[in-house]
Every structure is written in structure tokens, then in C-alpha cells.
């Protein structure tokens, strides 16, 4: 193996399972909000729905980066950025719920 291959972070192997788990968590949260009929009282359901989209895109891109050689680094960088945006959205929603902002 070359030195560049050894130095590659290969974070896609971490993004894929983590974003998939957070995607499932977002679906549970969204279902919980709908069952309790809290969707009309807050905008947390819209925030979680947007996070779902970001985690889904991050999952697809991290999987694509593991399957291809030509665009692997580009897909991985984009997946990393999108994953962090989704994580930030989920964190903001959690803080809002914790401090009863919504």
C-alpha cells in the first residue's frame, strides 16, 4: 500500500452507520411528535424532518464513497459536511426542547 492510502482517514466507514442510526432516531422522534399531536404547537417536527433529509443524503454519499474509487474523497467530504449539518440541526432541536424554547 502506498503512504497516501495509509494516511487516508476513511471516515465514510464511520459516517454511514452513525448517520443511519441518527436517521432512525429522527424517525422515532418524528413519530413521537405526531402521536402526541405536538406538531401544531412547535416547529420541532419540521426541524427533525430536515435533519432526516440531511442524514439520508450523508448515508448515500458515504456509501457511494466506499463503493467508488474515482470520486471517493469528494463524496466523503460532502458526506462529512452534510452529516455535520444534520447533527447540528438535531442538536439545536434538542437544546430548544431542553430549555423549553418551543
Jmol script that loads the backbone (N, CA, C; Angstrom):
load data "model"
ATOM      1  N   UNK A   1       0.824  -1.183   0.000  1.00  0.00           N
ATOM      2  CA  UNK A   1       0.000   0.000   0.000  1.00  0.00           C
ATOM      3  C   UNK A   1       0.863   1.239   0.000  1.00  0.00           C
ATOM      4  N   UNK A   2       0.362   2.255  -0.635  1.00  0.00           N
ATOM      5  CA  UNK A   2       1.120   3.495  -0.676  1.00  0.00           C
ATOM      6  C   UNK A   2       0.910   4.289   0.613  1.00  0.00           C
ATOM      7  N   UNK A   3       1.742   5.284   0.792  1.00  0.00           N
ATOM      8  CA  UNK A   3       1.668   6.094   2.002  1.00  0.00           C
ATOM      9  C   UNK A   3       0.393   6.915   2.042  1.00  0.00           C
ATOM     10  N   UNK A   4      -0.084   7.364   0.886  1.00  0.00           N
ATOM     11  CA  UNK A   4      -1.313   8.155   0.857  1.00  0.00           C
ATOM     12  C   UNK A   4      -2.517   7.301   1.226  1.00  0.00           C
ATOM     13  N   UNK A   5      -2.512   6.046   0.872  1.00  0.00           N
ATOM     14  CA  UNK A   5      -3.605   5.159   1.243  1.00  0.00           C
ATOM     15  C   UNK A   5      -3.627   4.933   2.741  1.00  0.00           C
ATOM     16  N   UNK A   6      -2.475   4.802   3.362  1.00  0.00           N
ATOM     17  CA  UNK A   6      -2.402   4.600   4.801  1.00  0.00           C
ATOM     18  C   UNK A   6      -2.824   5.839   5.575  1.00  0.00           C
ATOM     19  N   UNK A   7      -2.561   7.025   5.021  1.00  0.00           N
ATOM     20  CA  UNK A   7      -2.895   8.266   5.702  1.00  0.00           C
ATOM     21  C   UNK A   7      -4.342   8.694   5.499  1.00  0.00           C
ATOM     22  N   UNK A   8      -5.047   8.070   4.592  1.00  0.00           N
ATOM     23  CA  UNK A   8      -6.433   8.426   4.326  1.00  0.00           C
ATOM     24  C   UNK A   8      -7.287   8.133   5.552  1.00  0.00           C
ATOM     25  N   UNK A   9      -8.101   9.095   5.939  1.00  0.00           N
ATOM     26  CA  UNK A   9      -8.899   8.963   7.156  1.00  0.00           C
ATOM     27  C   UNK A   9      -9.995   7.921   7.027  1.00  0.00           C
ATOM     28  N   UNK A  10     -10.589   7.830   5.859  1.00  0.00           N
ATOM     29  CA  UNK A  10     -11.632   6.843   5.602  1.00  0.00           C
ATOM     30  C   UNK A  10     -12.777   6.980   6.599  1.00  0.00           C
ATOM     31  N   UNK A  11     -13.269   8.196   6.740  1.00  0.00           N
ATOM     32  CA  UNK A  11     -14.328   8.441   7.713  1.00  0.00           C
ATOM     33  C   UNK A  11     -15.693   7.962   7.232  1.00  0.00           C
ATOM     34  N   UNK A  12     -15.800   7.580   5.980  1.00  0.00           N
ATOM     35  CA  UNK A  12     -17.078   7.071   5.481  1.00  0.00           C
ATOM     36  C   UNK A  12     -17.534   5.833   6.239  1.00  0.00           C
ATOM     37  N   UNK A  13     -16.567   5.048   6.708  1.00  0.00           N
ATOM     38  CA  UNK A  13     -16.920   3.855   7.485  1.00  0.00           C
ATOM     39  C   UNK A  13     -17.557   4.226   8.818  1.00  0.00           C
ATOM     40  N   UNK A  14     -17.356   5.455   9.254  1.00  0.00           N
ATOM     41  CA  UNK A  14     -17.962   5.922  10.491  1.00  0.00           C
ATOM     42  C   UNK A  14     -19.233   6.729  10.230  1.00  0.00           C
ATOM     43  N   UNK A  15     -19.252   7.466   9.126  1.00  0.00           N
ATOM     44  CA  UNK A  15     -20.417   8.284   8.803  1.00  0.00           C
ATOM     45  C   UNK A  15     -21.625   7.416   8.487  1.00  0.00           C
ATOM     46  N   UNK A  16     -21.436   6.355   7.726  1.00  0.00           N
ATOM     47  CA  UNK A  16     -22.565   5.531   7.295  1.00  0.00           C
ATOM     48  C   UNK A  16     -23.340   4.941   8.462  1.00  0.00           C
ATOM     49  N   UNK A  17     -22.729   4.221   9.400  1.00  0.00           N
ATOM     50  CA  UNK A  17     -23.538   3.665  10.490  1.00  0.00           C
ATOM     51  C   UNK A  17     -24.081   4.734  11.443  1.00  0.00           C
ATOM     52  N   UNK A  18     -23.314   5.784  11.667  1.00  0.00           N
ATOM     53  CA  UNK A  18     -23.770   6.818  12.584  1.00  0.00           C
ATOM     54  C   UNK A  18     -24.939   7.601  12.002  1.00  0.00           C
ATOM     55  N   UNK A  19     -24.843   7.976  10.743  1.00  0.00           N
ATOM     56  CA  UNK A  19     -25.952   8.708  10.129  1.00  0.00           C
ATOM     57  C   UNK A  19     -27.184   7.823   9.981  1.00  0.00           C
ATOM     58  N   UNK A  20     -26.986   6.534   9.756  1.00  0.00           N
ATOM     59  CA  UNK A  20     -28.126   5.619   9.688  1.00  0.00           C
ATOM     60  C   UNK A  20     -28.810   5.494  11.046  1.00  0.00           C
ATOM     61  N   UNK A  21     -28.029   5.414  12.103  1.00  0.00           N
ATOM     62  CA  UNK A  21     -28.609   5.356  13.447  1.00  0.00           C
ATOM     63  C   UNK A  21     -29.345   6.641  13.802  1.00  0.00           C
ATOM     64  N   UNK A  22     -28.748   7.777  13.470  1.00  0.00           N
ATOM     65  CA  UNK A  22     -29.401   9.046  13.753  1.00  0.00           C
ATOM     66  C   UNK A  22     -30.637   9.244  12.884  1.00  0.00           C
ATOM     67  N   UNK A  23     -30.620   8.691  11.691  1.00  0.00           N
ATOM     68  CA  UNK A  23     -31.795   8.716  10.824  1.00  0.00           C
ATOM     69  C   UNK A  23     -32.950   7.972  11.489  1.00  0.00           C
ATOM     70  N   UNK A  24     -32.663   6.800  12.031  1.00  0.00           N
ATOM     71  CA  UNK A  24     -33.684   6.043  12.751  1.00  0.00           C
ATOM     72  C   UNK A  24     -34.174   6.775  13.986  1.00  0.00           C
ATOM     73  N   UNK A  25     -33.268   7.408  14.714  1.00  0.00           N
ATOM     74  CA  UNK A  25     -33.653   8.182  15.887  1.00  0.00           C
ATOM     75  C   UNK A  25     -34.571   9.339  15.508  1.00  0.00           C
ATOM     76  N   UNK A  26     -34.255   9.989  14.405  1.00  0.00           N
ATOM     77  CA  UNK A  26     -35.108  11.088  13.933  1.00  0.00           C
ATOM     78  C   UNK A  26     -36.504  10.596  13.577  1.00  0.00           C
ATOM     79  N   UNK A  27     -36.599   9.419  12.973  1.00  0.00           N
ATOM     80  CA  UNK A  27     -37.915   8.863  12.660  1.00  0.00           C
ATOM     81  C   UNK A  27     -38.699   8.553  13.938  1.00  0.00           C
ATOM     82  N   UNK A  28     -38.024   8.072  14.958  1.00  0.00           N
ATOM     83  CA  UNK A  28     -38.686   7.804  16.240  1.00  0.00           C
ATOM     84  C   UNK A  28     -39.174   9.115  16.859  1.00  0.00           C
ATOM     85  N   UNK A  29     -38.346  10.137  16.834  1.00  0.00           N
ATOM     86  CA  UNK A  29     -38.729  11.441  17.380  1.00  0.00           C
ATOM     87  C   UNK A  29     -39.912  12.015  16.612  1.00  0.00           C
ATOM     88  N   UNK A  30     -39.865  11.937  15.300  1.00  0.00           N
ATOM     89  CA  UNK A  30     -40.943  12.456  14.470  1.00  0.00           C
ATOM     90  C   UNK A  30     -42.247  11.708  14.731  1.00  0.00           C
ATOM     91  N   UNK A  31     -42.168  10.399  14.847  1.00  0.00           N
ATOM     92  CA  UNK A  31     -43.353   9.601  15.163  1.00  0.00           C
ATOM     93  C   UNK A  31     -43.907   9.965  16.532  1.00  0.00           C
ATOM     94  N   UNK A  32     -43.032  10.138  17.508  1.00  0.00           N
ATOM     95  CA  UNK A  32     -43.427  10.524  18.857  1.00  0.00           C
ATOM     96  C   UNK A  32     -44.148  11.870  18.851  1.00  0.00           C
ATOM     97  N   UNK A  33     -43.647  12.817  18.086  1.00  0.00           N
ATOM     98  CA  UNK A  33     -44.278  14.136  17.991  1.00  0.00           C
ATOM     99  C   UNK A  33     -45.658  14.024  17.352  1.00  0.00           C
ATOM    100  N   UNK A  34     -45.776  13.211  16.324  1.00  0.00           N
ATOM    101  CA  UNK A  34     -47.068  13.041  15.643  1.00  0.00           C
ATOM    102  C   UNK A  34     -48.085  12.315  16.529  1.00  0.00           C
ATOM    103  N   UNK A  35     -47.635  11.308  17.261  1.00  0.00           N
ATOM    104  CA  UNK A  35     -48.546  10.554  18.135  1.00  0.00           C
ATOM    105  C   UNK A  35     -49.072  11.441  19.263  1.00  0.00           C
ATOM    106  N   UNK A  36     -48.210  12.261  19.825  1.00  0.00           N
ATOM    107  CA  UNK A  36     -48.609  13.153  20.911  1.00  0.00           C
ATOM    108  C   UNK A  36     -49.305  14.416  20.401  1.00  0.00           C
ATOM    109  N   UNK A  37     -49.421  14.544  19.093  1.00  0.00           N
ATOM    110  CA  UNK A  37     -50.077  15.684  18.451  1.00  0.00           C
ATOM    111  C   UNK A  37     -49.466  17.015  18.882  1.00  0.00           C
ATOM    112  N   UNK A  38     -48.139  17.050  18.882  1.00  0.00           N
ATOM    113  CA  UNK A  38     -47.406  18.264  19.223  1.00  0.00           C
ATOM    114  C   UNK A  38     -46.949  19.028  17.989  1.00  0.00           C
ATOM    115  N   UNK A  39     -47.288  18.526  16.819  1.00  0.00           N
ATOM    116  CA  UNK A  39     -46.803  19.131  15.580  1.00  0.00           C
ATOM    117  C   UNK A  39     -47.357  20.539  15.387  1.00  0.00           C
ATOM    118  N   UNK A  40     -48.575  20.792  15.854  1.00  0.00           N
ATOM    119  CA  UNK A  40     -49.175  22.117  15.681  1.00  0.00           C
ATOM    120  C   UNK A  40     -48.617  23.131  16.671  1.00  0.00           C
ATOM    121  N   UNK A  41     -48.066  22.653  17.779  1.00  0.00           N
ATOM    122  CA  UNK A  41     -47.592  23.547  18.827  1.00  0.00           C
ATOM    123  C   UNK A  41     -46.137  23.956  18.662  1.00  0.00           C
ATOM    124  N   UNK A  42     -45.384  23.265  17.837  1.00  0.00           N
ATOM    125  CA  UNK A  42     -43.966  23.569  17.698  1.00  0.00           C
ATOM    126  C   UNK A  42     -43.515  23.330  16.264  1.00  0.00           C
ATOM    127  N   UNK A  43     -42.315  23.775  15.999  1.00  0.00           N
ATOM    128  CA  UNK A  43     -41.740  23.537  14.681  1.00  0.00           C
ATOM    129  C   UNK A  43     -40.624  22.496  14.747  1.00  0.00           C
ATOM    130  N   UNK A  44     -40.574  21.770  15.858  1.00  0.00           N
ATOM    131  CA  UNK A  44     -39.539  20.745  16.024  1.00  0.00           C
ATOM    132  C   UNK A  44     -39.699  19.629  14.995  1.00  0.00           C
ATOM    133  N   UNK A  45     -40.936  19.350  14.571  1.00  0.00           N
ATOM    134  CA  UNK A  45     -41.138  18.296  13.575  1.00  0.00           C
ATOM    135  C   UNK A  45     -40.543  18.686  12.224  1.00  0.00           C
ATOM    136  N   UNK A  46     -40.637  19.965  11.860  1.00  0.00           N
ATOM    137  CA  UNK A  46     -40.004  20.407  10.619  1.00  0.00           C
ATOM    138  C   UNK A  46     -38.484  20.330  10.723  1.00  0.00           C
ATOM    139  N   UNK A  47     -37.951  20.695  11.884  1.00  0.00           N
ATOM    140  CA  UNK A  47     -36.509  20.635  12.104  1.00  0.00           C
ATOM    141  C   UNK A  47     -36.007  19.200  12.022  1.00  0.00           C
ATOM    142  N   UNK A  48     -36.737  18.266  12.604  1.00  0.00           N
ATOM    143  CA  UNK A  48     -36.357  16.850  12.564  1.00  0.00           C
ATOM    144  C   UNK A  48     -36.494  16.297  11.147  1.00  0.00           C
ATOM    145  N   UNK A  49     -37.521  16.734  10.427  1.00  0.00           N
ATOM    146  CA  UNK A  49     -37.699  16.271   9.047  1.00  0.00           C
ATOM    147  C   UNK A  49     -36.537  16.727   8.160  1.00  0.00           C
ATOM    148  N   UNK A  50     -36.063  17.945   8.372  1.00  0.00           N
ATOM    149  CA  UNK A  50     -34.915  18.434   7.615  1.00  0.00           C
ATOM    150  C   UNK A  50     -33.660  17.643   7.995  1.00  0.00           C
ATOM    151  N   UNK A  51     -33.504  17.335   9.278  1.00  0.00           N
ATOM    152  CA  UNK A  51     -32.364  16.525   9.721  1.00  0.00           C
ATOM    153  C   UNK A  51     -32.409  15.136   9.089  1.00  0.00           C
ATOM    154  N   UNK A  52     -33.602  14.579   8.945  1.00  0.00           N
ATOM    155  CA  UNK A  52     -33.762  13.276   8.288  1.00  0.00           C
ATOM    156  C   UNK A  52     -33.209  13.327   6.863  1.00  0.00           C
ATOM    157  N   UNK A  53     -33.541  14.382   6.153  1.00  0.00           N
ATOM    158  CA  UNK A  53     -33.069  14.522   4.771  1.00  0.00           C
ATOM    159  C   UNK A  53     -31.545  14.600   4.733  1.00  0.00           C
ATOM    160  N   UNK A  54     -30.958  15.382   5.650  1.00  0.00           N
ATOM    161  CA  UNK A  54     -29.501  15.515   5.683  1.00  0.00           C
ATOM    162  C   UNK A  54     -28.828  14.186   6.028  1.00  0.00           C
ATOM    163  N   UNK A  55     -29.356  13.458   7.003  1.00  0.00           N
ATOM    164  CA  UNK A  55     -28.762  12.169   7.369  1.00  0.00           C
ATOM    165  C   UNK A  55     -28.912  11.148   6.246  1.00  0.00           C
ATOM    166  N   UNK A  56     -30.026  11.195   5.531  1.00  0.00           N
ATOM    167  CA  UNK A  56     -30.230  10.284   4.401  1.00  0.00           C
ATOM    168  C   UNK A  56     -29.225  10.569   3.284  1.00  0.00           C
ATOM    169  N   UNK A  57     -29.016  11.833   2.966  1.00  0.00           N
ATOM    170  CA  UNK A  57     -28.046  12.196   1.933  1.00  0.00           C
ATOM    171  C   UNK A  57     -26.635  11.813   2.371  1.00  0.00           C
ATOM    172  N   UNK A  58     -26.310  12.056   3.646  1.00  0.00           N
ATOM    173  CA  UNK A  58     -24.985  11.687   4.158  1.00  0.00           C
ATOM    174  C   UNK A  58     -24.767  10.183   4.073  1.00  0.00           C
ATOM    175  N   UNK A  59     -25.808   9.405   4.362  1.00  0.00           N
ATOM    176  CA  UNK A  59     -25.704   7.942   4.258  1.00  0.00           C
ATOM    177  C   UNK A  59     -25.423   7.508   2.824  1.00  0.00           C
ATOM    178  N   UNK A  60     -26.173   8.064   1.888  1.00  0.00           N
ATOM    179  CA  UNK A  60     -25.972   7.716   0.484  1.00  0.00           C
ATOM    180  C   UNK A  60     -24.573   8.085   0.008  1.00  0.00           C
ATOM    181  N   UNK A  61     -24.130   9.280   0.348  1.00  0.00           N
ATOM    182  CA  UNK A  61     -22.820   9.727  -0.123  1.00  0.00           C
ATOM    183  C   UNK A  61     -21.676   8.950   0.522  1.00  0.00           C
ATOM    184  N   UNK A  62     -21.808   8.613   1.787  1.00  0.00           N
ATOM    185  CA  UNK A  62     -20.742   7.831   2.425  1.00  0.00           C
ATOM    186  C   UNK A  62     -20.696   6.420   1.853  1.00  0.00           C
ATOM    187  N   UNK A  63     -21.849   5.855   1.539  1.00  0.00           N
ATOM    188  CA  UNK A  63     -21.874   4.549   0.890  1.00  0.00           C
ATOM    189  C   UNK A  63     -21.250   4.643  -0.506  1.00  0.00           C
ATOM    190  N   UNK A  64     -21.597   5.704  -1.234  1.00  0.00           N
ATOM    191  CA  UNK A  64     -21.044   5.887  -2.581  1.00  0.00           C
ATOM    192  C   UNK A  64     -19.528   6.063  -2.534  1.00  0.00           C
ATOM    193  N   UNK A  65     -19.030   6.731  -1.501  1.00  0.00           N
ATOM    194  CA  UNK A  65     -17.578   6.927  -1.414  1.00  0.00           C
ATOM    195  C   UNK A  65     -16.844   5.621  -1.128  1.00  0.00           C
ATOM    196  N   UNK A  66     -17.515   4.689  -0.466  1.00  0.00           N
ATOM    197  CA  UNK A  66     -16.885   3.391  -0.217  1.00  0.00           C
ATOM    198  C   UNK A  66     -16.936   2.488  -1.443  1.00  0.00           C
ATOM    199  N   UNK A  67     -17.894   2.741  -2.333  1.00  0.00           N
ATOM    200  CA  UNK A  67     -18.074   1.880  -3.493  1.00  0.00           C
ATOM    201  C   UNK A  67     -17.286   2.323  -4.720  1.00  0.00           C
ATOM    202  N   UNK A  68     -16.890   3.576  -4.763  1.00  0.00           N
ATOM    203  CA  UNK A  68     -16.193   4.077  -5.943  1.00  0.00           C
ATOM    204  C   UNK A  68     -14.780   4.505  -5.587  1.00  0.00           C
ATOM    205  N   UNK A  69     -13.914   4.476  -6.549  1.00  0.00           N
ATOM    206  CA  UNK A  69     -12.542   4.931  -6.334  1.00  0.00           C
ATOM    207  C   UNK A  69     -12.321   6.325  -6.906  1.00  0.00           C
ATOM    208  N   UNK A  70     -13.017   6.618  -7.981  1.00  0.00           N
ATOM    209  CA  UNK A  70     -12.769   7.863  -8.696  1.00  0.00           C
ATOM    210  C   UNK A  70     -13.191   9.094  -7.900  1.00  0.00           C
ATOM    211  N   UNK A  71     -14.380   9.076  -7.293  1.00  0.00           N
ATOM    212  CA  UNK A  71     -14.922  10.231  -6.599  1.00  0.00           C
ATOM    213  C   UNK A  71     -14.974  10.017  -5.089  1.00  0.00           C
ATOM    214  N   UNK A  72     -14.250   9.062  -4.576  1.00  0.00           N
ATOM    215  CA  UNK A  72     -14.366   8.678  -3.168  1.00  0.00           C
ATOM    216  C   UNK A  72     -14.094   9.829  -2.209  1.00  0.00           C
ATOM    217  N   UNK A  73     -13.015  10.541  -2.403  1.00  0.00           N
ATOM    218  CA  UNK A  73     -12.673  11.632  -1.480  1.00  0.00           C
ATOM    219  C   UNK A  73     -13.679  12.770  -1.546  1.00  0.00           C
ATOM    220  N   UNK A  74     -14.151  13.074  -2.739  1.00  0.00           N
ATOM    221  CA  UNK A  74     -15.139  14.149  -2.902  1.00  0.00           C
ATOM    222  C   UNK A  74     -16.449  13.778  -2.218  1.00  0.00           C
ATOM    223  N   UNK A  75     -16.935  12.553  -2.450  1.00  0.00           N
ATOM    224  CA  UNK A  75     -18.162  12.101  -1.804  1.00  0.00           C
ATOM    225  C   UNK A  75     -18.016  12.097  -0.289  1.00  0.00           C
ATOM    226  N   UNK A  76     -16.844  11.684   0.170  1.00  0.00           N
ATOM    227  CA  UNK A  76     -16.608  11.604   1.610  1.00  0.00           C
ATOM    228  C   UNK A  76     -16.622  12.992   2.256  1.00  0.00           C
ATOM    229  N   UNK A  77     -16.015  13.971   1.607  1.00  0.00           N
ATOM    230  CA  UNK A  77     -16.008  15.339   2.143  1.00  0.00           C
ATOM    231  C   UNK A  77     -17.413  15.919   2.182  1.00  0.00           C
ATOM    232  N   UNK A  78     -18.168  15.700   1.116  1.00  0.00           N
ATOM    233  CA  UNK A  78     -19.536  16.215   1.070  1.00  0.00           C
ATOM    234  C   UNK A  78     -20.397  15.516   2.122  1.00  0.00           C
ATOM    235  N   UNK A  79     -20.233  14.203   2.259  1.00  0.00           N
ATOM    236  CA  UNK A  79     -20.991  13.461   3.269  1.00  0.00           C
ATOM    237  C   UNK A  79     -20.665  13.952   4.670  1.00  0.00           C
ATOM    238  N   UNK A  80     -19.404  14.268   4.910  1.00  0.00           N
ATOM    239  CA  UNK A  80     -18.985  14.766   6.215  1.00  0.00           C
ATOM    240  C   UNK A  80     -19.650  16.098   6.529  1.00  0.00           C
ATOM    241  N   UNK A  81     -19.654  17.001   5.571  1.00  0.00           N
ATOM    242  CA  UNK A  81     -20.275  18.314   5.774  1.00  0.00           C
ATOM    243  C   UNK A  81     -21.777  18.182   5.993  1.00  0.00           C
ATOM    244  N   UNK A  82     -22.432  17.376   5.178  1.00  0.00           N
ATOM    245  CA  UNK A  82     -23.879  17.193   5.298  1.00  0.00           C
ATOM    246  C   UNK A  82     -24.229  16.507   6.616  1.00  0.00           C
ATOM    247  N   UNK A  83     -23.413  15.549   7.034  1.00  0.00           N
ATOM    248  CA  UNK A  83     -23.630  14.885   8.314  1.00  0.00           C
ATOM    249  C   UNK A  83     -23.540  15.888   9.461  1.00  0.00           C
ATOM    250  N   UNK A  84     -22.554  16.763   9.412  1.00  0.00           N
ATOM    251  CA  UNK A  84     -22.395  17.757  10.471  1.00  0.00           C
ATOM    252  C   UNK A  84     -23.551  18.754  10.500  1.00  0.00           C
ATOM    253  N   UNK A  85     -24.091  19.092   9.347  1.00  0.00           N
ATOM    254  CA  UNK A  85     -25.262  19.971   9.303  1.00  0.00           C
ATOM    255  C   UNK A  85     -26.458  19.282   9.945  1.00  0.00           C
ATOM    256  N   UNK A  86     -26.689  18.017   9.598  1.00  0.00           N
ATOM    257  CA  UNK A  86     -27.792  17.266  10.205  1.00  0.00           C
ATOM    258  C   UNK A  86     -27.621  17.122  11.701  1.00  0.00           C
ATOM    259  N   UNK A  87     -26.404  16.860  12.131  1.00  0.00           N
ATOM    260  CA  UNK A  87     -26.117  16.743  13.562  1.00  0.00           C
ATOM    261  C   UNK A  87     -26.360  18.071  14.275  1.00  0.00           C
ATOM    262  N   UNK A  88     -26.004  19.159  13.627  1.00  0.00           N
ATOM    263  CA  UNK A  88     -26.240  20.482  14.205  1.00  0.00           C
ATOM    264  C   UNK A  88     -27.731  20.772  14.331  1.00  0.00           C
ATOM    265  N   UNK A  89     -28.496  20.424  13.309  1.00  0.00           N
ATOM    266  CA  UNK A  89     -29.948  20.622  13.376  1.00  0.00           C
ATOM    267  C   UNK A  89     -30.565  19.828  14.518  1.00  0.00           C
ATOM    268  N   UNK A  90     -30.139  18.584  14.655  1.00  0.00           N
ATOM    269  CA  UNK A  90     -30.657  17.743  15.725  1.00  0.00           C
ATOM    270  C   UNK A  90     -30.250  18.286  17.090  1.00  0.00           C
ATOM    271  N   UNK A  91     -29.051  18.809  17.199  1.00  0.00           N
ATOM    272  CA  UNK A  91     -28.575  19.384  18.456  1.00  0.00           C
ATOM    273  C   UNK A  91     -29.344  20.652  18.817  1.00  0.00           C
ATOM    274  N   UNK A  92     -29.582  21.498  17.831  1.00  0.00           N
ATOM    275  CA  UNK A  92     -30.347  22.721  18.080  1.00  0.00           C
ATOM    276  C   UNK A  92     -31.761  22.370  18.548  1.00  0.00           C
ATOM    277  N   UNK A  93     -32.380  21.409  17.901  1.00  0.00           N
ATOM    278  CA  UNK A  93     -33.711  20.966  18.319  1.00  0.00           C
ATOM    279  C   UNK A  93     -33.721  20.415  19.731  1.00  0.00           C
ATOM    280  N   UNK A  94     -32.689  19.665  20.072  1.00  0.00           N
ATOM    281  CA  UNK A  94     -32.602  19.098  21.427  1.00  0.00           C
ATOM    282  C   UNK A  94     -32.425  20.186  22.481  1.00  0.00           C
ATOM    283  N   UNK A  95     -31.609  21.162  22.189  1.00  0.00           N
ATOM    284  CA  UNK A  95     -31.409  22.270  23.135  1.00  0.00           C
ATOM    285  C   UNK A  95     -32.695  23.075  23.291  1.00  0.00           C
ATOM    286  N   UNK A  96     -33.404  23.268  22.196  1.00  0.00           N
ATOM    287  CA  UNK A  96     -34.670  24.004  22.260  1.00  0.00           C
ATOM    288  C   UNK A  96     -35.693  23.272  23.116  1.00  0.00           C
ATOM    289  N   UNK A  97     -35.731  21.974  22.994  1.00  0.00           N
ATOM    290  CA  UNK A  97     -36.655  21.183  23.811  1.00  0.00           C
ATOM    291  C   UNK A  97     -36.215  21.207  25.266  1.00  0.00           C
ATOM    292  N   UNK A  98     -34.923  21.085  25.510  1.00  0.00           N
ATOM    293  CA  UNK A  98     -34.393  21.049  26.878  1.00  0.00           C
ATOM    294  C   UNK A  98     -34.658  22.354  27.620  1.00  0.00           C
ATOM    295  N   UNK A  99     -34.522  23.463  26.929  1.00  0.00           N
ATOM    296  CA  UNK A  99     -34.737  24.751  27.575  1.00  0.00           C
ATOM    297  C   UNK A  99     -36.141  25.305  27.358  1.00  0.00           C
ATOM    298  N   UNK A 100     -37.029  24.454  26.851  1.00  0.00           N
ATOM    299  CA  UNK A 100     -38.441  24.776  26.649  1.00  0.00           C
ATOM    300  C   UNK A 100     -38.631  26.041  25.842  1.00  0.00           C
ATOM    301  N   UNK A 101     -37.827  26.188  24.802  1.00  0.00           N
ATOM    302  CA  UNK A 101     -37.969  27.330  23.910  1.00  0.00           C
ATOM    303  C   UNK A 101     -39.196  27.165  23.046  1.00  0.00           C
ATOM    304  N   UNK A 102     -39.506  25.916  22.711  1.00  0.00           N
ATOM    305  CA  UNK A 102     -40.667  25.668  21.849  1.00  0.00           C
ATOM    306  C   UNK A 102     -41.773  24.999  22.628  1.00  0.00           C
TER     307      UNK A 102
END
end "model"
wireframe off; spacefill off
backbone 0.3
color backbone group
